[in-house]
Amino acid sequence: MTDIKGKWALITGASRGVGRQIALGLAAKGCNLVLHSRTVSHTAELSAELKKSGITVRELEADLADTDAARRLAEKAEETSGGIDILYNNAAIMSPWHDPFTAPPEDYHKSFTVNVISLIVICDVIVPRMQKRGFGRVINVTSGIQDQPELTPYAISKAAVDKYVKDLAGHLSGTGVVMSLLDPGWLRTDLGGQNAPNAVESVLPGALVPALLENDAASGILYRAQEYR
């Protein structure tokens, strides 16, 4: 297990839900944090709480529906931290519920922009720098959603994330950078809804597993947080 005390992590969508839990878990291990949200005021309370543990916390804002803003976020995170060691691409949007074959094209465009393209843009900025430094853990949050054609724009955006990670796995071998997928499970969050079977707190400790992998761990592996409860 890798010691991450003193390392720097960027968490997108850190103000609530899974992102907030990941921030709490990393802070408990002494990891410094860059917290992303659409508006910095959304992470102000969490930032103040985390700083009490003695870590350094920075807050950045960006609307990931704007891919240029996503690029600026990644560059600013690198600048303000001196180098991101751990990247959690957690931020995502859920598409509205529509009967099959009725979702408007705009739902697909927005889902792919936020959930896939901005995720890739952030990786494009940060991962090559991780490779130069010889260390990095990239955790792209996916979903176990299936057999729900009413949510196809969201579901296929997550399938695209899965494909992206698996195709890059071989390229990252031996670089010290490990890219993983994380399925947090169906949780009671704003995205998962209140009928979900699992409390958001149950994402820990499993959500931290891919951040703690050794350098020789394989990329492209899916980790299911609910299996580590």
N, C-alpha and C positions, 0 to 999 in steps of 0.2 A: 504494500500500500504506500503510495506517495505522500510525503509530508507536504502539505500546501500552506503551512504557516508562512506568512509574509509574501505569498504570491498574490497576483492581482487577477480578479475575475470580473468580466463584464456579463451582466445579466440583463437581457432585454425583457421588457414587460415585468419589471421587478416590483411594482407598487402593490400588487395583490396576488391572490391565488397561488399558483405553483411558483411563480417567480419570487414572491415574498418568502415562501418556505425555503427555497433554495438559498436565498440571501441569509436567512437565519442559520441554516445549516452550515454554510461556508464560513460565516462569521464565527461560529462556535469552534471552528478549527483554525482560527487565526488568519483567515484569508482576507486581504483587503478587497474592497468592492467598488466597482463602477455600476451604479444603479441607473437603468434607463426606464423612462416612462414618456408618455406623450407631452407631459408638462411637469417640470421639476417639482412643483408643489405637491404632486401626487406621491412623491417618495420622501418628502420632508420629514414626516413623522417616523417612518421606518429608518431613515438615515440617522436621526437623532438617537433612536433606540440602539442601533448597531454600534454607534461610536462609543457607547458606554462600555463595550467589551474591549476597547483599546485598539481596535483596528482603524485603518484609514478608509474613509468613504467619500466617493465623489458622486455627484448627481448630474445626469445629462438628459436632455429632452430631444425627441425626434418623432415625427409622424412617419411611421414605416410604410404608409401608403404613398410616400414620396421617396423614390429610390435614391435621389440625390441627397436627401436628408439622412437616409440610412448610411450612405458612404461617409458623410460628414460626421455622423455619430461614431462610426468605427475609427476614423482618423483621430477624432478628439479623444476617444477612449485610450488609444495608443499614446497620444501625447500627454494626457493628464496622468497616466499611470506609469509611464516609462516603458510600457510593454505589457500587453495582456497575455497572461499565462493560461487562463481558463475562460472559455467562451460558452455561455449558455444562450443559444438562440431559442428563447422561450416564447417571445411575443407572437401572438396569432389572433386572428379574428374568426369567429364562427359565422357561416353564411346563414341567412334567413331560411326558414322552413318553407319549402315549396313542393307541391305535388311533382312526381317525376315528369320530366320533359317540359317543365314550365318555368324553371329558374331563368331569369334574364341574363344575358351575356355579362352585364355589369357585375353580377355576383361572382362570376368566374374570374373576371379581370381583377377585381379587388382582392379576392381570396389568394390568387396567385401572386399579386404584387406584394402583399403583406407577408404571406406565409411562406413564399418560395423565393421570389426574386430579391427582396430586401435581405432575406437570410443569406442568399448567395453573395450579394454585394458586400455584406459585412464580412463574410468569410474571405472574399477576394482581397480585402484590405488586410485582415489580421493574420490569416493562416500563413501566407508567405513570410511574414515577419516572424511568426513562431518557428517556422522551418529554419530561418537564419539563426535564430537563438538556440535551436536544438531542443526546444520543449514546447509542448502545447497540448491542451485537452479541449476539444471542441465537442459540445454536446448539443445536438439538434433535436428539439422536442417534437415527437411525432404523436400519432394517435392509433389506438386499436379499433377505431370506428369501422364498421362493416355492415352491409345489408341495410343501409339507411339511404336509399336513393333520394330521399327528400333533402338530404344535406350533401349532395354530390359535389358542389363547388368546394366545400371545406374538405371532404374526404379525399378527393383526388389531388388537392394541393398537398396534403400530408403524404400521399403516395409518391408524389414528385420529390418530396424531401427524402423519403426512403431511398429512392433511386439515385439521387444526388450523392448521398453518403456512401452507398454501396459501390458506386462507380469510382469514387475517389479513394477507396480503401487501399487498393494496391499501390497507388501513387504515393501514399503517405508512409508506406512500410519503411522502417529503418530511419525515419527522419526525426524521431522523438516526439512527433505530433500524432495524437490518436484522436480520430473523429468517430463519434458514436451516436447512436440513436437512443432516445429515452422516451418510453411510453409511461406517463405518470399514472395511468389508469383513469377510470371514470370517476371524477371527483365532484364534490359539491362546491362549485365555483361559479362565477358569473358566466363562464363559457360552458361548463358542464351541466349547469342547472341544479336546482335543489332536489331533484328526484334521483340524483346519482347515488350509488350505494356506498361510496367511500368519502370520509372526511378529508379535507385538503391536507391536514396534518399527516395523513398516512403516506404521503409522497416521500417522507423521510423515514429511514435513512437511505432508501433505495435511489433517490434522485442524485445522491452524492457519489454513488459507486463509480460512474464513468469519469468523474473528476479525479478520483484517487488511484486510477490505474497506473501500473508501472510502464516505463518507456517501451518495453517489448510487447505490450498488449496489442492485440490485433485491432485495426480499424474496421468499421462497417458492422459492428455488433449491435444488436438491439438489446437494451436493458429495460426490463419491466419493473418499475419501482415497487409495485405491489407484491413482488416475489421476495422482497427483503424486509417485510414487516416483522 
